[in-house]
Amino acid sequence: MSFLSEKPFMLAAGGTGGHFFPAEALARELLDRGYPVTLVTDRRGQAFGGTLEQVPVHRIHSAPPGAGFVNKAKAAVQMGVGLLQARALMRHLTPAAVVGFGGYPSVPTVFAAVHSGVPALIHEQNAVLGRANRMLAPGVRHLAVAFPEVSGLRDADRAKLVRTGNPVRPAIAALRDAGYAAPSADGPIHLLVMGGSQGARVLSEVLPAAITQLPEGLRARLHLSQQCRPEDLEGVRAAYAGAGLGGLELDSFFHDVPQRLAACHLAVTRAGASTVAELTCLGRPALLVPYPHAMDDHQTANARQLDAAGAAWMIPQPDFTAETVAARLASLLAAPDTLAATAASAHDWGTADAAARLADAVTAMAEAAAAGIPSTPSTRTEAAE
């Protein structure tokens, strides 16, 4: 503890929520354990807010490789400058360990750690190893993953795996044991529809047409909460007019998502890593519609694993039609035992202590490195190409 309390844990993450939130969750856990933390990001990144404002932030250069020779050359220069900046940080801060969370802003920092002899771990949130993490995996000591199977791995990196899960926000974790109650035969049915920041429009286009095809009695029991893009709100509201729903709430952003997830009988969502982590932490059945333009189609890989585990149902976007969705909703909402079984499988798949598991892996790695001994992941997982 004395050694680790003297040197900071350096977390490297970009500004996107999928990479940034797990870094914030780990920072919070390490701080709670009494360890110092520092954040490294690029100019697009942000500082941790709220109770983590005391975490120092260092910004370095980075850039994804663009299309064409000129853009690639500019990106290479940015990465080169970032690597020099990161190596200077290593010499100045002498961190106990470095943790990368994917995205190109993590590349210079993790590379600098590897070449400076600082123990490094990377965290992969999706079922497909991201491009930045593919570059970094050969040099790091451990690779923490959220999914039991991760594609894009080299065989040589399989021994580095430790399955920690993907951290969820504290408000979600607090509801881990809330339990799932399937809808009663004649009682209300709570349906939650969330599209995320990208591609919510297809849900706004298809769901109203699907729901209006449901039997009148089923529609009368349906209490629907749906997230829409701001520009789609009035059109969606008009599409539901006259549907005879038991309740309807539309908004571009829900501030009480944890409570809505806990209350829902069925969710219709994308299959991003954070969404999957929250659904499975609470144990809520869901129709997953992967965003087809996600990098490396990782949302399809995410959804496919949950579908195979009986923890959700995947509907590829080309198959997400009003007729298909209406038939699926009518079938599922009439089968409370199926909903309950899927909720139980989702709950078994998920975890609420991913941040603690990740902190355990990181601190064990740092302690082993300080003692000059190899560190071994405490929890192995198999990965498939």
C-alpha positions, 0 to 999 in steps of 0.5 A: 500500500505504501509504494502504491500510495506514493505513485499515481495510477495513470489512466489514458482515455479519449473523450467519448463516453464509451471509453471515458466512463470506465476510466472515471469509474476506475478512478473513483474506485482507486481514489476510494482505496487511497491511491493517487490518480492522474488522467491523460487525454487529448484536447477533445477529452474532458476532466472528470467531473463531480467528486473527481475534480481533484484528479490532475489532467494532462493533455497530449497530442493524438489523432486517428489515421485519416483517409489519404496520404496527407491525413495519415502523415498528419496523424503520424506527426500528432502521434509522434508528438504525443509519444514524446509528451507521454514519455516526458510524463513517465519520467516526471510522474513515474506512475505505478501503472498505466491503464488504457481504455481504448481510442487513439488518445490512449495510444501514445500513453500506453506505448510510452509506458511499455517502452519505459518499463511501466506496467500497463493494462488495457480495458476493452469494453466490446466483444471486438478488440478495438483498433487502438487496443489491437495495436497496444495488446502485444506490449501490455501485461494484461488485457481486461475485458467485458465479454467472455469472448473477444474477437481480434485477439492474437493467440499470444495475447490470450494468456493476458486476459482477465474478465472484469466486466464493464463498469456501470454508473453508481446509480445502476449498480445500486439497483443490482438486487432490485429483482425483476417482476414479469408483467401480470396477465392483465396488468400494465406493461412498461416498455423502454426504448432508448436509441443512444446518441447515434442512430436512434432514428430507426427506432423512432420510425419503426416502433410507432408503426409496430406498436399500432399493429398490436391488439387493442387490449395489449396497447391499452396495457402498454406504458411506453417511455421512448428516447428520440432525437429532438428533431424527431419528437413531434413526428413520433408523438403524432405517430402514436396519436390515437394508438390507445396506449396506457401511457406515453412519455417521449423525450430527447434525454431521460435524466432517470434512466436507472429508475426507468430501466429498473421499472421496465418489463422489456427494453428496446435498445442499441447494443453499445457496451455501456447499454449492455452493461447496464441492462445486464447489471439490472437483469432486464430483457431486451430487444437489441438492435445493433447500430450497423455502422459502429466501428468493426460492427462491434455492436453486432458482436456484443448483441450476438453474445447476449442472444447466444447466452439467452440474455437478450434477443438480437434483431439486425437493423435490416430485419427491424421492420414494423411487421417483425417487431410487432410480431416479436412484441406480441409474442414476448409480452404474452409470455411472462415466463420467457421474459423472466427467464431472459431477465435471469440470464441477463442478470447472471451475465452482468456484474455490478462490481466491474470497477472493483475487479478492474482496480484489483487487477491493476493494483495486483499488476503494479504490486507484482511489477514492484516486486519484480515478479510476473503478474498473473490474471486472477480470473481468466477467460477464453477468447475466440477469433 
